[in-house]
Amino acid sequence: MDISVVVPLYNEEESLGELIEWIDKVMQANNFDYETIFIDDGSTDRSWQIIEDLKQKYKSVRGIKFRRNYGKSPALHVGFEAAKGDVVITMDADLQDSPDEIPELYRMIKDDGYDLVSGWKKKRYDPITKTLPTKLFNATARKVSGIKLNDFNCGLKAYKLDVVKNIEIYGDMHRYIPYLAKNKGFKKIGEKVVQHQARKYGVTKFGLDRFVNGYLDLMTLWFLSRFGVKPMHFFGLLGSLMFILGFISVIVVGSYKLYSMWNGMPYRLVTDMPYFYLSLTAMIIGTQLFLAGFIGELITRNSSERNHYQIEKNI
């Protein structure tokens, strides 16, 4: 099979018929052997009934329905597990992603040898309240990940089948699929300018809180990629520095009192000095951070993923 089109959706009953007709038209024109996998993320409208009807009309249609709404990342994860095509295309169900982009995305994967190609909606039909935070978000993601993409969160992407079978998407990590792929050793990541369609039906399912959550997820992903299997390198180092700083401060406070006593100078009790308590606090926090790193090492040492490496070839 050439292509698997994975379409996560939530309450998109108006657009599904038009979308599959558009996808099928493009596939037939290019003689692609394909499948379209709709993942219904617990829709409360008629989306699933429409998918069942489309299944009767189009043999290429497959459908997976969640019992409740889990989110886009779980939907993509399940879709990737079910995909069988050599190239996997993801797109949203709201008709803002154009299926006309599929042939060129397929060519970039098969002929140009990209592992992943991300769409870039250079010209967007969104209000400034959405476009400005998006620009800031993408700038931060580029800096942290080291991947030079202009639109990390574009739903229209193309992947080698091997990529989607080796990455795990959870939480809201669908925003960082290129970063996840890079961490798994897939380094040839490209970008293609794609057409952004104005929303034709319904309303957006995402609020401004996704940008706040997006930054938190990015920090989580960065931390896990750097220290996920070696937590002592972070917590142990930070804890040791804080403990040493606190210990030195205690010595300075004690030495100052001894010096004052020896030279007949007025002095205060050590316990009357705020610096003494700040020093003790630093030592306690340092000890806790060090122990957190030690416990993290014990956990990772027993993890089944500890020695799971990405092997590209074995002859």
C-alpha positions in Angstrom: 0.0 0.0 0.0 1.3 3.4 -0.9 -0.4 5.8 1.5 -2.3 5.8 4.8 -4.1 9.0 5.5 -4.7 9.4 9.2 -7.5 11.9 10.2 -8.3 12.5 13.8 -11.6 14.3 14.4 -14.0 15.5 17.0 -17.5 16.7 16.0 -16.8 17.3 12.3 -20.0 15.8 10.8 -20.4 18.6 8.2 -17.0 18.2 6.6 -16.3 14.4 6.5 -18.2 13.6 3.2 -16.5 16.5 1.4 -13.1 15.6 2.8 -13.2 11.9 1.7 -14.5 12.8 -1.7 -11.6 15.3 -2.1 -9.0 12.7 -0.9 -10.4 10.0 -3.2 -10.2 12.4 -6.2 -6.6 13.1 -5.6 -5.7 9.5 -5.0 -7.4 8.3 -8.1 -5.8 11.0 -10.2 -2.4 9.8 -9.1 -3.1 6.0 -9.1 -2.2 5.7 -5.4 -3.2 2.5 -3.5 -4.4 4.1 -0.2 -6.4 3.9 2.9 -8.1 6.7 5.0 -8.3 6.0 8.7 -10.7 8.2 10.6 -10.2 8.3 14.4 -13.4 9.6 16.0 -12.2 11.1 19.3 -15.5 10.6 21.2 -17.7 12.9 19.0 -21.1 13.8 20.3 -22.6 14.6 16.9 -23.3 12.3 13.9 -19.6 11.9 12.9 -19.4 8.2 13.5 -22.6 7.4 11.7 -21.3 9.3 8.7 -18.0 7.4 8.9 -20.0 4.1 8.8 -21.9 5.4 5.8 -18.7 6.4 4.0 -17.3 2.9 4.7 -20.1 1.4 2.6 -19.3 3.8 -0.2 -15.5 3.8 -0.1 -13.6 0.6 0.4 -10.5 2.6 1.4 -12.2 4.0 4.5 -11.4 2.6 8.0 -12.7 4.0 11.2 -11.8 3.8 14.9 -14.0 5.3 17.6 -13.1 6.2 21.1 -15.7 5.8 23.9 -14.9 9.4 25.1 -12.8 12.4 24.1 -9.1 11.7 24.8 -7.4 14.4 22.7 -5.5 14.6 19.4 -2.3 12.9 20.5 -4.1 9.6 21.6 -6.1 9.7 18.3 -2.9 10.0 16.3 -1.2 7.3 18.3 -4.0 4.8 17.6 -4.0 5.9 13.9 -0.3 5.3 13.6 -0.6 1.9 15.1 -3.3 1.0 12.5 -1.5 2.5 9.5 -0.1 0.2 6.8 1.0 2.5 4.0 4.6 3.1 3.0 3.9 6.8 3.6 1.6 8.1 6.3 -0.1 11.4 5.9 -1.9 13.2 8.7 -4.4 16.0 8.3 -7.2 17.6 10.2 -10.8 16.9 9.3 -12.0 20.5 9.2 -11.0 21.0 5.5 -8.3 23.5 6.5 -5.7 21.1 5.2 -5.7 20.5 1.4 -5.5 16.9 0.1 -4.0 18.4 -3.1 -0.7 18.6 -1.2 -0.6 14.8 -0.8 1.2 13.9 -4.1 4.1 16.3 -3.4 4.4 15.2 0.2 4.5 11.6 -0.9 7.2 12.4 -3.5 9.4 14.2 -0.9 9.3 11.1 1.3 9.8 8.5 -1.4 12.1 10.3 -3.9 13.9 12.9 -1.8 14.4 10.5 1.1 12.9 12.6 3.9 11.9 10.8 7.1 9.3 13.4 7.9 7.9 16.4 6.0 6.0 19.0 8.0 3.6 21.5 6.4 4.0 25.2 6.7 0.9 27.3 6.5 2.8 30.4 5.5 -0.4 32.3 4.7 -3.0 31.7 7.4 -6.6 32.6 7.6 -6.6 32.9 11.4 -7.1 36.0 13.7 -4.0 37.7 15.2 -4.9 36.3 18.6 -4.0 32.9 17.2 -1.2 33.8 14.7 0.9 35.8 17.1 1.1 33.2 19.9 1.8 30.6 17.2 4.8 32.6 15.9 6.2 32.9 19.5 5.5 29.2 20.1 7.3 28.1 16.9 10.3 30.3 17.6 10.7 28.7 21.1 10.3 25.2 19.7 12.9 25.9 17.0 15.4 27.1 19.7 14.8 24.2 22.1 14.6 21.4 19.6 17.2 22.6 17.1 14.9 21.8 14.2 14.5 24.6 11.7 10.7 24.4 11.1 8.4 27.3 10.8 5.2 25.5 11.8 5.6 22.6 14.3 1.9 22.3 14.9 0.7 22.0 11.3 -1.7 19.0 11.1 -0.6 18.2 7.6 2.5 16.1 7.7 4.0 13.1 5.9 6.1 10.3 7.4 7.9 7.2 6.5 6.0 4.2 8.0 9.1 3.4 10.1 8.9 6.8 11.8 5.3 6.4 13.0 6.0 2.9 14.3 8.9 4.1 16.4 7.5 7.2 18.1 5.1 7.3 21.0 2.7 10.2 21.1 1.0 10.9 24.4 -0.6 13.8 26.3 -0.5 16.7 23.9 2.8 15.8 22.3 1.4 15.9 18.8 2.7 19.4 18.6 6.3 18.1 18.8 6.2 15.0 16.6 9.3 16.3 14.6 11.2 16.6 18.0 10.0 13.1 19.0 11.2 11.8 15.6 14.6 13.5 16.0 15.0 11.9 19.5 14.5 8.5 17.9 17.3 9.1 15.4 15.2 10.3 12.3 17.2 13.3 11.3 16.1 14.1 7.8 13.2 16.4 8.6 11.9 18.8 5.9 9.2 21.3 5.4 6.8 22.2 2.6 4.7 25.4 2.2 1.1 24.2 2.1 -2.2 25.9 1.4 -4.2 26.9 4.4 -8.0 26.8 3.8 -10.4 29.1 5.7 -12.6 27.1 8.1 -15.7 26.1 6.2 -17.8 24.4 9.0 -18.0 24.5 12.7 -15.6 26.2 15.2 -12.1 25.5 16.4 -11.7 22.9 19.1 -8.6 24.5 20.7 -8.4 27.5 23.0 -5.5 29.8 24.0 -4.7 27.4 26.9 -3.0 25.1 24.3 -0.1 27.6 24.1 0.5 27.5 27.8 0.3 23.7 27.9 2.5 23.7 24.8 5.3 25.4 26.5 5.1 23.1 29.5 5.1 20.0 27.2 8.1 21.4 25.4 10.0 21.8 28.6 9.0 18.3 29.6 10.2 16.8 26.3 13.5 18.7 26.4 14.1 17.5 30.0 13.3 13.9 29.2 15.4 13.9 26.0 18.4 15.2 28.0 18.0 13.6 31.4 15.3 10.9 31.0 17.7 8.0 31.4 20.3 9.8 33.6 18.3 11.9 36.1 21.3 12.0 38.5 23.2 14.2 36.0 20.6 16.9 36.6 19.3 16.5 40.1 22.6 15.2 41.5 24.6 18.1 40.1 22.1 20.7 41.1 21.7 19.2 44.6 25.4 19.0 45.1 25.9 22.6 44.2 23.2 23.8 46.5 24.5 21.6 49.4 28.1 22.9 48.9 26.9 26.5 48.7 24.9 26.1 51.9 27.7 24.3 53.7 30.2 27.0 52.8 27.7 29.6 54.0 27.4 27.9 57.4 31.2 27.8 57.7 31.4 31.5 56.8 28.7 32.4 59.4 30.4 30.3 62.1 33.9 31.7 61.3 32.6 35.2 61.5 31.3 34.6 65.0 34.6 32.9 66.1 36.6 35.8 64.6 34.4 38.3 66.5 34.8 36.4 69.8 38.6 36.1 69.4 39.0 39.8 68.8 36.6 41.0 71.5 34.2 42.4 69.0 30.4 42.4 69.6 28.7 39.4 68.0 25.3 37.8 67.7 24.2 34.2 68.3 24.4 32.1 65.1 20.8 31.3 65.5 19.9 35.0 65.4 21.4 35.4 61.9 19.1 34.9 58.9 22.0 33.7 56.8 22.3 30.7 59.1 18.8 29.6 58.3 19.2 30.3 54.6 22.3 28.2 54.6 20.5 25.3 56.3 17.7 25.6 53.8 20.1 25.4 50.9 21.7 22.3 52.4 18.3 20.6 53.0 17.1 21.4 49.5 20.4 20.2 48.0 20.1 16.9 49.9 16.5 16.5 48.7 17.5 17.1 45.1 20.4 14.7 45.3 18.1 12.0 46.7 15.5 12.7 44.0 18.2 12.0 41.4 19.2 8.8 43.2 15.6 7.6 43.3 15.2 8.6 39.6 18.3 6.4 38.8 16.8 3.5 40.7 13.5 3.8 38.7 15.2 4.1 35.3 17.6 1.2 36.1 14.5 -1.0 36.3 12.8 0.5 33.2 12.2 -1.8 30.3 13.2 1.1 28.0 16.6 1.7 29.5 18.5 -0.3 26.9 16.1 0.2 24.0 18.1 1.7 21.2 17.1 2.6 17.6 19.0 0.1 15.3 18.8 1.2 11.7 20.6 -1.8 10.1 21.7 -5.2 11.2 23.5 -7.5 8.8 
